[in-house]
Amino acid sequence: MNLKKITLSQKVLLALFVILFPLSISFIHSYIETREQIKQHTLDDMTVIAEAYEGQVYQFLEMVKRRAQDFSTDDQIVIGLNRALSGNIGAERSLAAHLNKNKRPLDRAIANISVVSMDGRVLASTDASLTGKDVSSARFFTSAAGKGMAAIEESVSSIAPEIIAAAPVFGHDGEKIGVIVIAQQLSDLSKVLTGELNRELGAISWSKGKRKTMEAYIVNRDKLMITESRFIKDAILRQRVDNEAVRACLGSSKEISGFYKDYRGVEVAGASMCLPSLGWTLLLEVDSSEILAPLREITKDAFIAALIAAGLIGLAFIAFYRNIILRLAALSSASLKIASGEYDFEVSVKEGDEIGALSKSFNRMSSEIKARTMLLKESEKKYRSLIDNIPDITWTSDVAGRIVYVSGNVREMLGYSPEEVCSDYSIWEKIIHPEDRARVMAAFEALFETGKRFDEQYRMMRKDGSWAWVYDRATSTYVKDGRRLTDGVLTDITERKMSDLLRSITLYLKDTDNFDSAVSLVIEKVCELTGWSYGEVWIPRPDGSCMEHSRIWRGSAPEHERFAEASKSTCILPGSGVSGRAWLEKKPVWVSDITVNGDQFVRAGAAEEAGIRSAIGVPVIENGHALAVLVFLMSARIEQDSRMMNFVEAITAQLGSSLQRKFAEVARIEIQQRYEGLLNSITVGVYRDTLSMDSRLLEVNRALVTMLDGDTDQEILSRSSADFFVDRARRAEIAAKLSKEGFIKGEEAELVTLKGRKIWVSVSAVKKTGSECSECVDGIIEDISERRRLEEQLRHAQKLEAVGQLAGGIAHDFNNILTAMIGYGHLLLMKKGEDEIVRNYADHMLTLSEKAAHLTQSLLAFSRKQVMNPQPLELTGLIKRVEKILVRLIGEDVELRVSLTEKNINVKADPMQMEQVFMNLATNARDAMPGGGALVISAEVVDVGAEFIMAHGYGETGDYALITVSDTGSGMDAETQKRIFDPFFTTKEVGKGTGLGLAVVYGIIKQHNGYINVYSEPEMGSIFKIYLPIIEASEQAPEKEPQEGFQGGNETILLAEDEREVREVNRSILEEFGYRVIEAVDGADAVKQFVENRDEIDIMLIDLIMPKKNGREAYEEIIRVKPDIKAIFLSGYAADMMRSRGLIGAATEFICKPVAPGELLKKVREALDR
């Protein structure tokens, strides 16, 4: 404490305090020590008294126990118990009468006496309701009966508390025969504790020396009183006592003494004694108010003495105050008035003592100061006028940072008056932004310590809570009136900072297309510049239902954490709160206190908890739509600041404008990427080219690169489009048409890829003119190679179909003729076979007929209408068998080489047709090598994969048998290869070829689900490759049955045939071998003949194609007459054709014409024998 700064009256009072304080301390110490001694002595006395009470209680309990022991030795009780145990019915009543008459009257406090057998059953009792009761589980019984010694315990079942004493009863032989039980009321125990028992026993001074509020009582293990209370009526087993003394006894058998609250809630001094055998606590208590009553008298006397002393001291102080202090106070008041500018004031001089002389000197000094002050005021007026007219703040501060002077324009800049700044020494440091404070104060201290120039930019809080950026500087220090001072100038640079930030954000936005990073930067920089402590971004949902929280920026304030968490789970509806209103109205919204109206600001509760008040919401507008809303919040309550509003609005406007440009650019790039993605995803080629022949392609899509077997776009773009045309004249023709008409559509041309592969394409294009090129062509190219291949196959199939229809049409009639010729030839051999000339002519006739039949089969095979007999066939074995035939067929000047794999190659094929394939290919090769050469046949197993299918346009993946037939003949050109399998196409001289050889081969291979290709060049020979599907080796070909001689019979046959020659020859053959034949000339005649001869006919031979009724229709009518009739159908058409027309089924007996007599007879015999 600085004694120089306190007043004289304060010093007098301090002197009194110094005198009185030790006296007071001494009194208080004495008082406390006396109180503690009284408490301790009282507790010691109460402990002694409690111990005495404890002894009396134990004596009482011992008395009850001994009474039970005494009763247990009563001879009449022992005799009566023995009788009752021996079954004497009247013994129990006699025993109960004895107890009521001779034992219970001994003490009126005895509640009841019972005699219990060793099994725990009450035999007799003074309370008849107890007789017969089982007490075997009671502790008093188990202790007395089991241990053979007296026991005592508290009864827990009675309404009034009792003590149960039990002692074993021994028979005359020394054996335990029962237990005597005495229930003793505790009323005498209450008398012991209250002293009434002593009075009843004759004591004169039974309560002498006891305090008025002293009380002794016992609490059982259930914390209930079992003796009378001095203060509460009927407290026994009703009043609960739960204090620290009871808990100590019950918990750890610890006896305590001290001050505590009793069961009434009154503070008492108490001592406890524990009776652990019964779970009792003996408590002796006295109200603390009675104990401490002497202290109150001492305090009263001391207070009176203190009042007398204070009065005397007060009178002395008043006298001193009036004569000394008031005069000095008047002199001090005069000095203050002079200091405040009242220089005309004089101090009155009433006495001539030292104070009077001082007053005269003071008056002289006052007049001199007045003259000097007038001169200073004039000078100061000029100085202040200069300072107040500049926009900056001038200030003066001491080394501790206390502002001793500040110019008046601090009010306009920061909102404080000069008096507020100068009166609060710490205000200047307080309003510096927390993040800048340490740096600014360190620089200010360096000015005084090292002389380093103070030159800092930092943020200061205005009085309204907003932040201003300032530029503060001071150059030197000086000493005035013993204080080190410095003068400085403070400039508001907020506008400049805002302009700099707006410019930097504008530059940043030019270089970014990331909306998230842009808005994050804006809210961070705006908060840092303006002092807003919290910034966030709200983004509308795509459906426009509400806005979701997107980004936040918060300062170091920890209270904003929960507000931020609450914001993340909020969805703002249009028009709701600051952000919702800004979104809906598309203009800035400023709210000075968002906690005032919770209905409008949905987060008002969280904002109030976080200490947030002011908020501004500014929409980011792009093309008339609010892309987002930026919200800035602050803890201070700030009225709307137009400068701040304009600044934030300018920032968001720049953000929206920049994003609009960026979005347009992104949209353009997206459209371009989508266009390029679309071009690269379609399967047709897209290109841009020029009309000149030597120009490079300008653009191509991925499909065109793939189509032309390129790996990269550059491989294609480095070439001219003309380089890909097989026929450049065709390219020039297309270009001319495009130049003339402006567009082309579906122009077909053949191109060659980078890998030399030739493809056919369809080109559609349109001519364009523009800035990119004078004459550009945009077009699409579609690979139609597969389509042309399919068209070629279709044309080939159509040719085959046409010839097939022709072949199928003539086969029926031709086969009928052949059937008659072959039949008659065989009959001739049968009748005149011994004549050599006849046999020779007949053999020639049959040979020619067989050739004619083979020609018909070739036509059918070529048109794929021949009946095929596929069976498992080992291909290498077939080639070996046919090798001998081929050697004779090709002649001596052609060398035949066969190259076969060692493994078996199993296919499913018709052996006869496959032999026909080899003979036709060998004949074709022989004719291509008139001067001789080599014919090579090989067979192997190959895997047909995706590459084969892609290259040829047909096929299925899997293992195939590859048969290669090559020659060294004249070969053929591409045009010939295209027509090589066409029917009747031949390059041989007239009369040397029918044009059916390779067409038949093609038809047979297709019937076998195989493929055939030809590879040839002029003068380089030809290679034919045949692919047949592989089958499992486990499949076996059926063994041929041995040929037997012709078998006949004597059955009757109905022969239905419209061709007379066929009917007659078949009749002759059948009759030749013993059969009886009934003829029918058409279907209707067949039905008629069968009805007339149904009991005689055993089997029918029916031609399927007949007038009036076909064979099937006739058969349907006949089976209605005789369902089990056997039938064999004949036709000059193939079986599959008949089946396709529904004339025969899969299991129908069928013979295809021409048929030899042996085959006919065999079929008839087999049908009859089944």
Buried (B, 14 or more C-beta within 10 A) or exposed (E): EEEEEEEBBEEBBEEBEEEBEEEEEEBEEEBEEBBEEBBEEBBEBBBEBBBEBBEBBEEBBEEBBEBBBBBBEBEEBBBBBBBBBEEBEEBBBBBBEBBBEEBBEEBEBBBBBBBBBBEBBBBBBBBEEBBEBEBBEBEBBBBBBEEEEBBBBBBEEBEEBBBBBBBBBBBEEEEBBBBBBBBBBBBBBBBBBBBBBBBEEEEEEBEEEBBEBBBBBBBBBEBBBBBBBBEEEEBBBEBEBEBBBBBBBBEEEEBBBEBBEBBEEEBBBBBBBBBEEBBBBBBBBBBBEBBBEEBEEBBEEBEEEBEEEEEEBEEEBEEEBEEBBEBBBBBBEBBEBBEEEEBEBBBEBEEEEEBBEBBEEBBEEBEEBBEEBEEEEEEEEEEEEEBEEEEBBBBBBBBEBBBBBBBEBBBEBBBBBBEBBBEEBEBBBEBBBEEBBEEBBEBBBEBBEEEEEBEBBBBBBBEBBBBBBBBBBBBEBEEEEEEEBBBBBBBBBBEEBBEEBBEEBBEBBEEBBEBEEBBBBBBEBBBBBBBBBBBBBBBBEEEEEBBBBBBBBBBEBEEBEEBBEBBEEBEBEBEBBBBBBBBBBEEBBBBBBBBEEBEBBBBBEBBBBBBBBBBBBBBBBBEEEBBBBBBBBBBBBBEEBEEBBEBBBBBBBBBBBBBBBBBEEEEEEEEEEEEEEEBEEEEBBBBBBBBEEEBBBBBBBBBBBBBBBBEEBEBBBEBBBBBBBEEEEBBEEBBEBBEEEEEBEEBBBBBBBBEEEEBBBBBBBBBEEEEEBEBBBBBBBBBBBEBBBBEEEEEBBEBBEEBBEEBBEEBBEBBBBBBBBBBBBBBBBBEEEEEEEBBEBBEEBBEEBBEBBEBBBBBBBBBBBBBBEBBBBBBBEBBEEBBEEBBEBBEEEBBBEBEBEEEEBBBBBBBEBBBBBBBBBBBBBBBBBEEBBBBBBBBBBEEBEEEBEEEEBEBEEEEBBBBBBBBBBBBBEEEBBBBBBBBEBBEEEEEEBBBBBBBBBBBBBBBBEBBBEBBBEEEEBBBBBBBBBBBEEEEEEEEEEEEEEBBBBEBBBBBBBBBEBBBBBBBBBBEBBEBBBBBBBBBBBBBEBBEEEEEEBBBBBBBBBBEBBBBBBBBEBBBEEEEEBBBBBBBBBBBBBBBEEEBBEEEBBBBBBBBBBBEBBBBBBEBBEE
